Amino acid sequence: MNAGQRRRMEELGACWGQKEIEASGPLTFIGSGAKLNAATENGLQRAAKATGLAYDEVLNRATITGSIEISRLPGTVRVTLLCPFTLDRMGIGHLVRAKYEL
């Protein structure tokens, strides 16, 4: 989101008592397994382990701000979510910021 959009989002959030807007960027993880359910769980677990977020939070973020897509049958998926900038801890924050001009 550009500076104007961020400013508008902050104004709107303030109307509802939101004090902080999380800085985040998109990340995608690949999950694999014998079937789609196993692949989905594997992708979510990989995302949780890599980001340090709880599994349930990764699941919520993928559901609300991302996607879980079938990549290849019978068991490969792509799990995409907006990840808070714990990306810096992972050493890739600068790459996400540059790619998405954040």
FIBABA-128659 format. One record per residue: residue in three letters; x, y, z of N, C-alpha, C, CB in turn. Coordinates in nm, 4 decimals, decimal comma, always signed. Each point is the difference from the previous one (the first is absolute). Glycine has a CB too. Layout:
! FIBABA-128659
   aa       n_u       n_v       n_w      ca_u      ca_v      ca_w       c_u       c_v       c_w      cb_u      cb_v      cb_w
  ALA         X         Y         Z         X         Y         Z         X         Y         Z         X         Y         Z
...
! end
This chain:
! FIBABA-128659
   aa       n_u       n_v       n_w      ca_u      ca_v      ca_w       c_u       c_v       c_w      cb_u      cb_v      cb_w
  MET   +0,0845   -0,1159   +0,0000   -0,0845   +0,1159   +0,0000   +0,0895   +0,1228   +0,0000   -0,1859   -0,1234   +0,1209
  ASN   +0,1434   +0,2247   -0,1937   +0,0817   +0,1213   -0,0089   -0,0227   +0,0884   +0,1229   -0,0101   -0,0101   -0,2527
  ALA   +0,0845   +0,1220   +0,2603   -0,0049   +0,0876   +0,1183   -0,1396   +0,0572   +0,0221   +0,2405   +0,0573   -0,0365
  GLY   -0,3085   -0,0165   -0,0702   -0,1345   +0,0547   +0,0129   -0,0992   -0,1026   +0,0522   +0,0521   +0,1558   -0,1851
  GLN   -0,0431   -0,2772   +0,1340   -0,0883   -0,1071   +0,0458   +0,0273   -0,0335   +0,1462   -0,0100   -0,0918   -0,2335
  ARG   +0,1370   +0,0893   +0,2711   +0,0349   -0,0291   +0,1394   -0,0531   +0,1093   +0,0923   +0,2062   -0,1228   -0,0763
  ARG   -0,1915   +0,2488   +0,0363   -0,0496   +0,1112   +0,0800   -0,1518   -0,0127   +0,0194   +0,1873   +0,1480   -0,0866
  ARG   -0,2597   -0,1794   -0,0207   -0,1454   -0,0161   +0,0078   -0,0365   -0,1171   +0,0912   -0,0231   +0,0956   -0,2318
  MET   +0,0989   -0,2036   +0,2221   -0,0248   -0,1159   +0,0852   +0,0213   +0,0365   +0,1468   +0,0703   -0,1538   -0,1870
  GLU   +0,0339   +0,2309   +0,2162   +0,0267   +0,0420   +0,1374   -0,1115   +0,0903   +0,0519   +0,2466   -0,0179   -0,0432
  GLU   -0,2971   +0,1075   -0,0414   -0,1115   +0,0877   +0,0388   -0,1254   -0,0828   +0,0307   +0,0954   +0,1859   -0,1432
  LEU   -0,1245   -0,2799   +0,0566   -0,1164   -0,0849   +0,0202   +0,0152   -0,0843   +0,1266   -0,0369   -0,0061   -0,2481
  GLY   +0,1553   -0,0502   +0,2679   +0,0255   -0,0795   +0,1198   -0,0151   +0,0813   +0,1270   +0,1533   -0,1409   -0,1328
  ALA   -0,1080   +0,2672   +0,1298   -0,0113   +0,0867   +0,1169   -0,1460   +0,0241   +0,0372   +0,2162   +0,1091   -0,0632
  CYS   -0,3032   -0,1025   -0,0361   -0,1440   +0,0175   +0,0270   -0,0554   -0,1152   +0,0828   -0,0230   +0,1267   -0,2145
  TRP   +0,0838   -0,2434   +0,2020   -0,0473   -0,1194   +0,0700   +0,0905   -0,0383   +0,1169   -0,1005   -0,0780   -0,2139
  GLY   +0,1933   +0,1665   +0,2508   +0,0863   -0,0268   +0,1144   +0,1235   -0,0827   -0,0303   -0,2011   +0,0146   +0,1340
  GLN   +0,2297   -0,0367   -0,2611   +0,1194   -0,0763   -0,0384   +0,1212   +0,0905   +0,0174   -0,1314   -0,1435   -0,1655
  LYS   +0,2242   +0,1032   +0,2511   +0,1158   +0,0839   +0,0291   +0,1205   -0,0312   -0,0879   -0,0823   +0,0161   +0,2319
  GLU   +0,0898   -0,1379   -0,2806   +0,1179   -0,0418   -0,0754   -0,0425   -0,0778   -0,1237   +0,1365   -0,0075   +0,2116
  ILE   -0,0671   +0,0319   -0,3213   -0,0216   -0,0752   -0,1231   +0,1237   -0,0869   -0,0216   -0,1499   +0,1827   -0,1017
  GLU   +0,1299   -0,3108   +0,0922   +0,1112   -0,0937   -0,0139   +0,0697   +0,0156   -0,1349   -0,1190   -0,1591   +0,1517
  ALA   +0,2491   +0,1658   -0,1490   +0,0795   -0,0045   -0,1232   +0,0166   -0,1473   -0,0375   +0,1242   +0,2189   +0,0555
  SER   -0,1644   -0,2534   -0,1760   +0,0068   -0,1399   -0,0408   +0,0240   -0,0091   -0,1496   -0,1530   -0,0657   +0,1881
  GLY   +0,1924   -0,0509   -0,2300   +0,0229   -0,0265   -0,1411   -0,0397   -0,1432   -0,0334   +0,1868   +0,1686   -0,0036
  PRO   -0,2145   -0,1970   -0,1234   -0,0452   -0,1336   -0,0387   +0,1148   -0,1009   -0,0084   -0,1863   +0,1076   -0,1250
  LEU   +0,1576   -0,2280   +0,1712   +0,0928   -0,1129   -0,0121   -0,0789   -0,1217   -0,0455   +0,1530   +0,0934   +0,1809
  THR   -0,0893   -0,1780   -0,2584   -0,0623   -0,1235   -0,0461   +0,0862   -0,1187   +0,0415   -0,1064   +0,1207   -0,1954
  PHE   +0,0405   -0,2243   +0,2431   +0,0655   -0,1241   +0,0390   -0,0617   -0,1136   -0,0795   +0,0489   +0,0881   +0,2325
  ILE   +0,0309   -0,1879   -0,2635   -0,0471   -0,1185   -0,0710   -0,0200   -0,1117   +0,1015   +0,1205   +0,0687   -0,2135
  GLY   -0,2353   -0,1342   +0,2039   -0,0285   -0,1159   +0,0836   -0,0165   -0,1222   -0,0882   -0,1099   +0,1451   +0,1743
  SER   +0,1538   -0,2589   -0,1249   -0,0142   -0,1228   -0,0778   -0,0447   -0,1136   +0,0905   +0,1771   +0,0774   -0,1610
  GLY   -0,2448   -0,1731   +0,1020   -0,0479   -0,1150   +0,0741   -0,0673   -0,0971   -0,0949   -0,0291   +0,1399   +0,2063
  ALA   -0,0105   -0,2532   -0,1524   -0,0626   -0,1037   -0,0828   -0,1347   +0,0460   -0,0559   +0,1159   -0,1744   +0,1373
  LYS   -0,1860   +0,2596   -0,0635   -0,1300   +0,0526   -0,0427   -0,0051   +0,1483   +0,0331   -0,1130   -0,2249   +0,0355
  LEU   +0,0120   +0,2933   -0,0861   -0,0091   +0,1451   +0,0173   -0,0050   +0,0445   +0,1455   -0,1162   +0,0067   -0,2162
  ASN   +0,0417   -0,0781   +0,3009   -0,0066   +0,0392   +0,1409   +0,1370   -0,0072   +0,0666   -0,2358   -0,0816   +0,0085
  ALA   +0,3103   -0,0239   -0,0378   +0,1341   -0,0147   +0,0567   +0,0930   +0,1082   -0,0541   -0,0360   -0,2482   +0,0229
  ALA   +0,0233   +0,2804   -0,1497   +0,0825   +0,1043   -0,0600   -0,0317   +0,1360   +0,0607   +0,0112   -0,1321   -0,2123
  THR   -0,1388   +0,1582   +0,2369   -0,0404   +0,1273   +0,0610   +0,0570   +0,0126   +0,1397   -0,2100   -0,0004   -0,1353
  GLU   +0,1964   -0,1041   +0,2149   +0,0544   +0,0030   +0,1357   +0,1518   +0,0166   -0,0021   -0,1898   -0,1444   +0,0777
  ASN   +0,2560   +0,0772   -0,1704   +0,1450   +0,0113   -0,0135   +0,0404   +0,1438   -0,0348   +0,0110   -0,2414   -0,0730
  GLY   -0,0818   +0,3043   -0,0198   +0,0308   +0,1375   -0,0379   -0,0207   +0,0972   +0,1151   -0,0644   -0,0556   -0,2328
  LEU   -0,0432   +0,0360   +0,3072   -0,0273   +0,0857   +0,1158   +0,1055   -0,0199   +0,1086   -0,2457   -0,0092   -0,0519
  GLN   +0,2859   -0,1144   +0,0755   +0,1043   -0,0283   +0,0997   +0,1333   +0,0618   -0,0418   -0,1171   -0,2140   +0,0614
  ARG   +0,1505   +0,2051   -0,1901   +0,1241   +0,0610   -0,0492   -0,0031   +0,1514   +0,0195   +0,0251   -0,1853   -0,1685
  ALA   -0,1388   +0,2467   +0,1394   -0,0134   +0,1448   +0,0171   +0,0143   +0,0372   +0,1470   -0,1500   +0,0119   -0,2017
  ALA   +0,0873   -0,0878   +0,2900   +0,0086   +0,0277   +0,1435   +0,1437   -0,0117   +0,0494   -0,2343   -0,0839   +0,0293
  LYS   +0,3011   -0,0203   -0,0710   +0,1383   -0,0220   +0,0445   +0,0932   +0,1099   -0,0531   -0,0433   -0,2488   +0,0065
  ALA   +0,0286   +0,2846   -0,1322   +0,0893   +0,0997   -0,0604   -0,0228   +0,1403   +0,0558   +0,0040   -0,1384   -0,2064
  THR   -0,1297   +0,1727   +0,2348   -0,0311   +0,1362   +0,0442   +0,0022   +0,0169   +0,1504   -0,1361   +0,0234   -0,2019
  GLY   +0,1245   -0,1345   +0,2751   -0,0080   +0,0095   +0,1454   -0,1403   +0,0315   +0,0488   +0,2357   +0,0735   +0,0011
  LEU   -0,3332   -0,0694   -0,0919   -0,1387   +0,0233   +0,0379   -0,0636   -0,1324   +0,0415   -0,0157   +0,1976   -0,1582
  ALA   -0,0858   -0,1910   +0,2412   -0,0732   -0,1205   +0,0400   -0,0728   -0,0577   -0,1218   -0,0284   +0,0895   +0,2369
  TYR   +0,0125   -0,2200   -0,2380   -0,0678   -0,0685   -0,1100   -0,1382   +0,0607   -0,0250   +0,1256   -0,2112   +0,0551
  ASP   -0,2033   +0,2326   +0,0522   -0,1348   +0,0548   -0,0157   +0,0021   +0,1409   -0,0578   -0,0742   -0,1402   +0,1915
  GLU   +0,1752   +0,2187   -0,1556   +0,0099   +0,1345   -0,0575   +0,0327   -0,0071   -0,1487   +0,0741   +0,0896   +0,2224
  VAL   +0,0148   -0,1802   -0,2601   +0,0316   -0,0190   -0,1412   -0,1260   -0,0415   -0,0761   +0,2378   -0,0645   +0,0585
  LEU   -0,3139   -0,0271   -0,0021   -0,1241   -0,0447   -0,0629   -0,0959   +0,1180   -0,0183   +0,0291   -0,2292   +0,1029
  ASN   -0,0463   +0,3104   +0,0011   -0,0882   +0,1165   -0,0101   +0,0498   +0,0995   -0,1035   -0,0625   -0,0310   +0,2386
  ARG   +0,1912   +0,0586   -0,2386   +0,0550   +0,0960   -0,0958   -0,0153   -0,0503   -0,1436   +0,1631   +0,0775   +0,1743
  ALA   -0,1398   -0,2054   -0,1950   -0,0163   -0,0559   -0,1355   -0,1458   +0,0058   -0,0436   +0,1966   -0,1516   +0,0383
  THR   -0,2877   +0,1325   +0,0554   -0,1422   +0,0029   -0,0317   -0,0485   +0,1423   -0,0260   -0,0319   -0,2049   +0,1391
  ILE   +0,0761   +0,3009   -0,0575   -0,0534   +0,1361   -0,0063   +0,0798   +0,0899   -0,0944   -0,0817   -0,0290   +0,2332
  THR   +0,2139   +0,0225   -0,2284   +0,0821   +0,0923   -0,0798   +0,0804   -0,0695   -0,1082   +0,0132   +0,1452   +0,1978
  GLY   -0,0414   -0,2704   -0,2235   +0,0800   -0,0731   -0,0980   -0,0822   -0,1031   -0,0726   +0,2001   +0,0365   +0,1393
  SER   -0,1372   -0,1510   -0,1636   -0,0700   -0,1064   -0,0718   +0,0719   -0,1325   +0,0215   -0,0818   +0,1650   -0,1726
  ILE   +0,0070   -0,2708   +0,1500   +0,0566   -0,1346   -0,0061   -0,0466   -0,0559   -0,1336   +0,0011   -0,0359   +0,2574
  GLU   +0,0932   +0,0140   -0,3469   -0,0345   -0,0397   -0,1366   +0,0569   -0,1365   -0,0334   -0,0062   +0,2398   -0,0666
  ILE   -0,0695   -0,3151   -0,0095   +0,0492   -0,1282   -0,0493   +0,1053   +0,0297   -0,1057   -0,2219   -0,1186   +0,0477
  SER   +0,3390   +0,0618   -0,0278   +0,1090   +0,0212   -0,0931   +0,0095   -0,1148   -0,0990   +0,1217   +0,1313   +0,1738
  ARG   -0,1336   -0,2500   -0,1225   +0,0080   -0,1191   -0,0844   -0,0651   -0,1142   +0,0753   +0,2132   +0,0798   -0,1135
  LEU   -0,2958   -0,1529   +0,0437   -0,0643   -0,1153   +0,0624   +0,0951   -0,1187   -0,0033   -0,2285   +0,0841   -0,0678
  PRO   +0,2255   -0,1747   +0,1618   -0,0975   -0,0115   +0,1055   +0,0342   +0,0785   +0,1252   -0,0513   -0,2196   -0,0907
  GLY   +0,1755   +0,2695   +0,1082   +0,0294   +0,0601   +0,1300   +0,1077   +0,1062   +0,0039   -0,0702   -0,2105   +0,0873
  THR   +0,0516   +0,3203   -0,1573   +0,0895   +0,1147   +0,0131   -0,0859   +0,1260   +0,0039   +0,1902   -0,1203   -0,1218
  VAL   -0,1640   +0,2071   +0,2212   -0,0759   +0,1245   +0,0129   +0,0956   +0,1176   +0,0192   -0,1954   -0,1262   +0,0990
  ARG   +0,1420   +0,2452   -0,1269   +0,0707   +0,1255   +0,0294   -0,0774   +0,0707   +0,1098   +0,0912   +0,0209   -0,2382
  VAL   -0,0240   +0,0100   +0,3473   -0,0598   +0,0732   +0,1122   +0,0597   +0,1405   -0,0027   -0,0330   -0,2131   +0,1423
  THR   -0,0528   +0,3124   -0,1648   +0,0447   +0,1394   -0,0050   -0,0684   +0,0769   +0,1113   +0,0381   -0,0123   -0,2500
  LEU   +0,0365   +0,0987   +0,3181   -0,0560   +0,0817   +0,1072   +0,0771   +0,1298   +0,0125   -0,0753   -0,2058   +0,1206
  LEU   +0,0091   +0,3068   -0,0648   +0,0706   +0,1219   +0,0368   +0,0688   -0,0273   +0,1322   -0,1658   +0,1510   -0,1226
  CYS   +0,2961   -0,1351   +0,1226   +0,0815   -0,0330   +0,1164   +0,0524   +0,1289   +0,0618   +0,0648   -0,2235   -0,1004
  PRO   -0,0744   +0,2390   +0,2332   +0,0575   +0,1185   +0,0619   +0,1501   +0,0011   -0,0238   -0,1817   +0,0036   +0,1751
  PHE   +0,2415   +0,1132   -0,1638   +0,1416   +0,0077   -0,0335   +0,0909   -0,0661   +0,1026   -0,0514   +0,2086   -0,1184
  THR   +0,0121   -0,3287   +0,1610   +0,0931   -0,0926   +0,0629   +0,0856   -0,0559   -0,1133   -0,1606   -0,0593   +0,1944
  LEU   +0,1252   +0,1029   -0,3169   +0,0781   -0,0383   -0,1173   +0,1447   +0,0432   +0,0168   -0,2044   +0,0183   -0,1444
  ASP   +0,2243   +0,0901   +0,2190   +0,1367   +0,0467   +0,0243   +0,0787   -0,1045   +0,0783   -0,0796   +0,2389   -0,0022
  ARG   +0,0125   -0,3030   +0,0982   +0,0647   -0,1059   +0,0774   +0,0427   -0,1143   -0,0908   -0,1367   +0,0625   +0,2005
  MET   +0,0580   -0,0847   -0,3055   +0,0290   -0,1066   -0,0947   +0,1076   +0,0402   -0,1007   -0,2340   -0,0801   +0,0278
  GLY   +0,2683   +0,2093   -0,0311   +0,1017   +0,0476   -0,0931   -0,0514   +0,0300   -0,1395   +0,1594   -0,1296   +0,1300
  ILE   -0,2935   +0,1369   -0,1466   -0,0548   +0,0252   -0,1334   -0,0894   +0,1235   -0,0064   +0,0116   -0,2434   -0,0397
  GLY   -0,0202   +0,3176   +0,1495   -0,0844   +0,1186   +0,0023   +0,0352   +0,0979   -0,1097   -0,0249   -0,0300   +0,2427
  HIS   +0,1540   +0,0500   -0,2662   +0,0429   +0,0955   -0,1030   -0,0441   -0,0440   -0,1399   +0,1967   +0,0606   +0,1435
  LEU   -0,2024   -0,1906   -0,1664   -0,0434   -0,0504   -0,1310   -0,1493   +0,0264   -0,0227   +0,1785   -0,1774   +0,0111
  VAL   -0,2592   +0,1517   +0,0923   -0,1445   +0,0227   -0,0110   -0,0285   +0,1488   -0,0165   -0,0455   -0,2042   +0,1406
  ARG   +0,1149   +0,2880   -0,0620   -0,0194   +0,1455   -0,0107   +0,0349   +0,0489   -0,1412   +0,0520   +0,0255   +0,2465
  ALA   +0,0575   -0,0737   -0,3005   +0,0420   +0,0440   -0,1342   -0,0980   -0,0504   -0,1066   +0,2417   -0,0001   +0,0751
  LYS   -0,2819   -0,1242   -0,0681   -0,0902   -0,0578   -0,1000   -0,1350   +0,0710   -0,0044   +0,1140   -0,2186   +0,0327
  TYR   -0,1682   +0,2502   +0,0861   -0,1342   +0,0578   +0,0080   +0,0014   +0,1497   +0,0318   -0,0821   -0,2227   +0,0729
  GLU   +0,2011   +0,2824   -0,0767   +0,0170   +0,1441   +0,0251   -0,0670   +0,0429   +0,1302   +0,0097   +0,0384   -0,2469
  LEU   +0,0196   -0,1115   +0,3533   -0,0581   +0,0282   +0,1314   +0,0902   +0,0910   +0,0812   -0,1157   -0,2207   -0,0049
! end
